[in-house]
């Protein structure tokens, strides 16, 4: 029974991670759109508005680098693959 629970958890966690990541992308796009509309709505560009937009853009780009499927391409996995090679 314990192996079945472990199997279910290991199949569910990547789906949950991907779902949270995709929800975050849509939330950041909404936030950037909202900031952009607020920035150009009054016709006056202030330094604070521009800094807020650049900060939100920076966090959005950082969120994109947290892709859960990028973990599969880490050097740790390639090291394990190369450890089977006999010298």
Phi and psi in degrees as a GROMACS rama.xvg file:
@    title "Ramachandran Plot"
@    xaxis  label "Phi"
@    yaxis  label "Psi"
@TYPE xy
-67.146  -37.7551  UNK-2
-64.7961  -37.0549  UNK-3
-66.5493  -40.0648  UNK-4
-65.541  -41.5803  UNK-5
-62.6307  -39.0662  UNK-6
-65.2591  -40.7729  UNK-7
-66.248  -39.712  UNK-8
-67.2397  -42.4194  UNK-9
-68.9393  -24.113  UNK-10
-87.1014  -25.0707  UNK-11
-82.7876  -37.3927  UNK-12
-60.1397  -44.3583  UNK-13
-63.0236  -34.7025  UNK-14
-66.8456  -41.6477  UNK-15
-64.472  -43.3956  UNK-16
-61.2042  -45.3717  UNK-17
-64.8527  -38.3401  UNK-18
-65.1933  -43.3193  UNK-19
-63.9618  -41.2768  UNK-20
-63.6611  -43.6531  UNK-21
-67.2221  -38.0018  UNK-22
-63.206  -39.6335  UNK-23
-63.4586  -38.9164  UNK-24
-61.6223  -46.212  UNK-25
-65.3627  -36.0992  UNK-26
-66.7499  -41.5725  UNK-27
-67.4599  -38.4099  UNK-28
-64.2727  -41.6638  UNK-29
-61.6596  -43.6198  UNK-30
-63.9902  -42.1675  UNK-31
-65.3226  -39.924  UNK-32
-64.3031  -42.4525  UNK-33
-62.417  -44.5295  UNK-34
-64.5473  -39.3218  UNK-35
-66.2228  -42.1713  UNK-36
-64.6453  -42.8792  UNK-37
-65.4871  -32.7608  UNK-38
-67.1134  -42.1543  UNK-39
-97.5098  -3.20896  UNK-40
-68.8052  -41.2607  UNK-41
-88.5847  -8.01965  UNK-42
80.0539  4.69324  UNK-43
-123.378  122.747  UNK-44
-93.0721  113.401  UNK-45
-100.765  159.878  UNK-46
-65.5298  -35.9013  UNK-47
-65.1149  -41.6708  UNK-48
-63.5231  -41.7223  UNK-49
-66.3927  -40.9804  UNK-50
-63.6799  -40.9542  UNK-51
-62.4701  -40.7841  UNK-52
-66.5404  -42.974  UNK-53
-67.0024  -36.1658  UNK-54
-65.6794  -45.2695  UNK-55
-62.9663  -38.2382  UNK-56
-64.5439  -40.2618  UNK-57
-62.377  -44.7995  UNK-58
-68.2801  -33.0557  UNK-59
-65.63  -44.5544  UNK-60
-64.6085  -38.8528  UNK-61
-62.7799  -39.0252  UNK-62
-63.6194  -36.4204  UNK-63
-64.0251  -31.7954  UNK-64
-75.135  -9.46293  UNK-65
-89.5641  24.075  UNK-66
-55.326  122.542  UNK-67
-66.9652  -21.9669  UNK-68
-84.3908  -7.06654  UNK-69
-73.7317  -17.7441  UNK-70
-65.3862  -31.6101  UNK-71
-66.682  -16.8807  UNK-72
-106.573  23.8432  UNK-73
-75.1218  156.62  UNK-74
-62.1133  -23.9241  UNK-75
-59.7523  -41.6913  UNK-76
-71.0175  -34.609  UNK-77
-72.4185  -29.3262  UNK-78
-65.1261  -42.4173  UNK-79
-64.0643  -35.3092  UNK-80
-67.7316  -41.3653  UNK-81
-76.2755  -15.0908  UNK-82
-72.9854  -14.9082  UNK-83
-79.2676  -11.7248  UNK-84
-77.3828  127.415  UNK-85
-94.6881  137.495  UNK-86
